[in-house]
Amino acid sequence: MDDGPVTYKLENNVAVIQLDDGKANAVGYAMINGLTAALDQSEKDNAGAVLLIGRPGKFSAGFDLNEMAKGKSNAQALCAAGAKMTTRLYLHPRPVVMACTGHALAAGGVFLLAGDYRIGITGKFKLGFNEIAIGLPAPFFLTALMEQRMASHYFTRSALLSEIFTPEVAVEAGLIDEVVEPEKIIEAATAKAEQLCQLPSPVFGDAKKKKRSAIVKEILDTLEADLADFELPTPD
């Protein structure tokens, strides 16, 4: 797989998935479909782990606002597709490592919530959720995963106050697990993915499913109703 914003390769039993649209790594249908195909291939290859890598300086800036601006139904459809992709990552039967190579906002942060181990980089990068700040409703799938993965005392600051974190504070908040120097991110993330390949299957996948399947079911069961009022605000 090497077409579009998502590329895939299998290296040392690790499914390496790279996100690179040449811009801000906005999450649109091309990226969602590419990620779906890459995750399908990782399972066909019986990969021991998945490594998701952003582009230099940008992990993802969130949903494609140009697509969302086409109307309420477009915004709802794209958000629903992103939510389903996130739950796919969250329930992947093998460990999912994420190399957060820079800014991670909105849907980019949601991807981080779905990873099992997240490595960021030092520098003046922004990580977090700005939905409320830009006038978007915070969907249930977002707040549910925030409650599952983030430190409880950061929940209000992140979910309601739209506080954006530095990489170091993002570690405290539970959005990522560690930070390294930018030049070491690929090496560190690859080493972690190769280490996690050793976790036995299907024991690992079964444990993940038991821990996470209930919240995923709730997210999917309520998704349509939850997004009924989801709409990009119109400029004044």
C-alpha positions in Angstrom: 0.0 0.0 0.0 1.6 3.3 -1.1 -1.2 5.4 -2.6 -2.8 8.4 -0.9 -2.1 9.8 2.5 -1.6 6.3 4.2 1.3 3.9 3.5 1.8 0.4 4.9 4.8 -1.9 5.2 5.6 -4.9 7.4 9.0 -4.7 9.0 10.3 -7.2 11.7 6.7 -8.3 12.3 5.6 -4.7 12.9 2.8 -3.2 10.7 4.2 0.3 10.0 1.5 2.7 9.0 2.5 6.2 8.0 0.2 9.2 7.7 1.4 11.9 5.4 -0.9 14.0 3.2 1.9 16.6 2.7 0.0 19.1 4.7 -1.5 19.0 8.2 -2.6 15.3 8.1 -6.3 16.3 8.2 -8.6 13.3 8.7 -10.8 13.0 5.7 -12.2 10.0 3.8 -8.9 9.2 2.0 -7.1 8.9 5.3 -9.9 6.9 7.0 -10.2 4.5 4.1 -6.4 4.2 3.9 -6.2 3.4 7.6 -9.0 0.8 7.3 -7.2 -0.9 4.5 -3.9 -0.8 6.4 -5.4 -2.3 9.6 -7.1 -5.0 7.5 -3.7 -5.8 6.0 -2.0 -5.9 9.4 -4.4 -8.6 10.5 -3.9 -10.6 7.3 -0.2 -10.4 7.8 -0.6 -11.5 11.5 1.6 -8.6 12.5 2.8 -8.7 16.1 2.2 -5.0 16.6 1.0 -1.9 14.8 3.1 1.3 14.6 1.2 4.5 13.5 3.5 7.4 12.5 2.7 11.0 11.6 4.6 13.3 9.3 7.4 15.5 10.6 6.0 18.2 12.9 2.4 17.1 12.5 0.7 13.9 13.7 -2.8 15.2 12.7 -4.6 18.5 12.9 -8.0 16.8 13.2 -11.0 16.3 10.9 -11.0 17.9 7.4 -12.9 21.1 8.0 -13.4 21.7 4.3 -15.4 18.5 4.1 -17.3 19.4 7.3 -18.1 22.8 5.9 -20.1 21.3 3.1 -23.1 20.9 5.4 -24.5 19.3 8.5 -24.9 15.8 7.0 -21.4 15.9 5.6 -20.0 16.8 9.1 -22.0 14.1 10.7 -21.0 11.4 8.2 -17.3 12.3 8.4 -17.4 12.4 12.2 -19.2 9.0 12.3 -16.6 7.5 10.0 -13.8 8.8 12.2 -15.4 7.4 15.3 -15.7 4.0 13.7 -12.1 4.1 12.7 -11.1 5.1 16.2 -12.9 2.1 17.7 -11.2 -0.1 15.2 -7.8 1.1 16.5 -9.0 0.8 20.1 -10.0 -2.8 19.7 -7.1 -3.9 17.4 -6.1 -7.4 18.6 -2.4 -6.5 18.7 -0.5 -3.7 20.5 -0.9 -0.3 18.8 2.1 2.1 19.2 1.8 5.7 18.1 4.7 8.0 17.1 3.2 11.5 17.7 5.6 13.4 15.5 4.2 16.9 16.3 0.9 18.6 16.6 -2.1 16.4 17.5 -5.4 18.2 17.8 -9.1 17.1 17.8 -9.3 13.9 15.8 -5.5 13.6 16.0 -5.8 13.5 19.7 -8.6 11.0 19.4 -6.3 8.6 17.5 -3.8 9.0 20.4 -6.6 8.0 22.9 -7.0 4.8 20.9 -3.3 3.8 21.0 -1.9 1.4 23.6 1.5 3.2 23.9 2.0 6.8 22.6 5.4 8.5 22.2 5.6 12.2 21.5 8.5 14.6 20.9 9.9 17.6 22.7 9.3 21.0 21.2 6.6 23.7 20.8 3.9 21.3 19.8 0.2 21.4 20.6 -1.8 18.4 21.8 -5.4 18.3 22.8 -9.0 18.9 21.9 -10.3 22.2 20.7 -13.8 21.2 19.8 -15.6 23.4 22.4 -13.3 26.3 21.7 -14.3 26.4 18.0 -18.0 25.8 18.6 -18.2 22.1 17.9 -20.1 19.8 20.2 -17.8 17.3 21.9 -19.1 13.9 20.7 -19.7 11.1 23.2 -17.0 8.9 21.6 -14.5 11.6 22.4 -15.4 12.2 26.0 -15.9 8.4 26.6 -12.4 7.7 25.4 -11.0 10.6 27.4 -12.5 9.2 30.6 -11.0 5.8 29.7 -7.5 7.0 29.0 -6.7 10.4 30.5 -5.9 11.3 34.1 -9.2 12.2 35.8 -8.0 15.6 37.1 -7.3 16.7 33.5 -10.7 15.7 32.1 -12.5 19.0 32.8 -9.5 21.1 31.6 -9.4 19.1 28.4 -13.0 18.1 27.5 -14.8 21.3 28.7 -12.2 24.0 28.8 -10.4 23.0 25.6 -7.0 23.4 27.2 -4.2 22.5 24.8 -1.1 20.8 26.2 2.6 20.9 25.6 4.0 17.4 25.0 5.3 17.3 28.6 2.0 18.2 30.1 0.3 15.7 27.7 2.2 13.0 29.5 0.8 14.1 32.8 -2.6 14.2 31.3 -2.4 10.7 29.9 -2.7 11.7 26.3 0.8 10.3 25.5 3.1 8.1 27.6 6.5 9.6 27.1 8.4 12.2 25.1 11.8 11.9 23.3 13.9 14.2 21.2 12.5 14.6 17.7 15.4 12.8 16.0 14.8 9.8 18.2 11.0 9.3 17.8 11.1 6.7 15.0 13.8 4.7 16.7 12.0 4.8 20.1 8.6 4.0 18.7 10.0 1.1 16.5 11.8 -0.4 19.5 8.6 -0.2 21.6 6.5 -1.8 18.9 9.1 -4.6 18.4 9.2 -5.2 22.2 5.4 -5.4 22.4 5.3 -7.9 19.6 6.4 -10.4 22.2 3.1 -10.2 24.1 1.3 -13.5 23.5 -1.6 -13.8 21.2 -4.6 -14.3 21.6 -4.2 -13.5 25.3 -3.4 -9.9 24.7 -6.3 -9.4 22.3 -8.7 -11.1 24.6 -7.7 -8.9 27.5 -8.1 -5.8 25.4 -11.5 -6.9 24.2 -12.7 -7.6 27.7 -11.5 -4.2 29.0 -12.8 -2.1 26.1 -15.6 -3.8 24.2 -18.4 -2.5 26.5 -17.6 1.2 25.9 -17.1 0.6 22.2 -20.5 -1.0 22.0 -22.0 2.0 23.8 -20.2 4.4 21.4 -21.4 2.6 18.3 -25.0 2.0 19.6 -25.4 5.7 20.4 -23.4 7.2 17.5 -26.2 8.3 15.2 -28.2 9.9 18.0 -25.2 11.5 19.5 -24.2 13.2 16.3 -27.7 14.4 15.5 -26.7 18.0 16.4 -23.1 17.8 15.2 -22.4 20.6 12.8 -19.6 23.0 12.0 -20.6 26.5 13.2 -21.1 29.1 10.5 -19.0 32.3 10.7 -20.8 35.3 12.1 
